[in-house]
Amino acid sequence: MPNLSLRLPYVLYVALAGILVGVLVAPVFRADLEAANAEAAAARDAELQARHEAMHGTREVPAEGAPEVILTVEPDSMDGWNITLETANFRFTPEATGEAPEQGTGHAHLYVDARKVARLYGPHFHLPALSEGTHEISVTLAANDHAYYQVDGERIGARQTITQTVQAPMPMDMN
């Protein structure tokens, strides 16, 4: 019995040291694991996006008379961003989406940091606030059958870079 009582504190010390090492080292491995998971998720998302894009195909149009788009992104007075598209040689036709293409008609695809976030069936869209930092907002024009309009192999679209800052919450008006 005396030998056991002398070993017990050492066993407790070793156990406590093991726990302490685990607590100190675990965050390092957790950060590596989270980074690897984020990288794998980004690769998976990119692959899904590429498949989605390839599924739509393209519609080559001559440069003369080709659809054109100008993208304006402005901060909303309450939150997020107001997006406005000005088009030439193009008309939004939400009622014909999925039908046979007609030159110069269709819808737009909206992207944030190269990730498609919405289809636009008209010239105005509200984008909720984004994570803090710099973001690229882009838009492409698509025909009714979802094929991307392009001239000389380049998609018809526009882009703008914005910087999202932290927005203070709006006070609620109870009147």
Steps between C-alpha positions, in 0.01 A plus 500: 500500500776754573637464145158571350452814708837636383423431133152654507617865503740429212223337299280804565782735398557309177126498427472874566806567282341299219179698526693828504699401189174403327341833585801692372556297181138438395440854363794458262357180356146641500615803296672267250189283477271800454728638226504162323119475525458854364737426213314177415164679514629777270630242251166315509309826451725597207443163335123525545506855362703388197255216430207738534662751265582232241144372509367836375720530194567818306335703225753676277369827354665744259662806659280737302164520672608271786332541837682732740476550875621762746505400867453752781536389863415755769462470878140476614395761759388226742720199428670314218535618143273617220588356163387664177554367150482725197474301179514572130383260228356284778157458658417308819241231424421309820184357346710322233766348727566142398346547157667520161751785483420823321793730418548779755261362763545307822618562854823568691707298744640677806828389660676597821868407500446273196218308670155519343252637752191588296324524167380849419178536302506879503740790533484542882607270782575539872802308623513451879809613690806284437783398727739781582766557235543545125269313263464477123142531377447386142213435266466309172216505249328173409248400235160350582650149480765607757786501248747779572521773237854549376694693236823351364497237776467755784185506711301820487501645848627763737671511839563735786707470816344612827615520861259386769554667835335402825154650512346612827159345560212727412293611803146370490233769474214391720271790404 
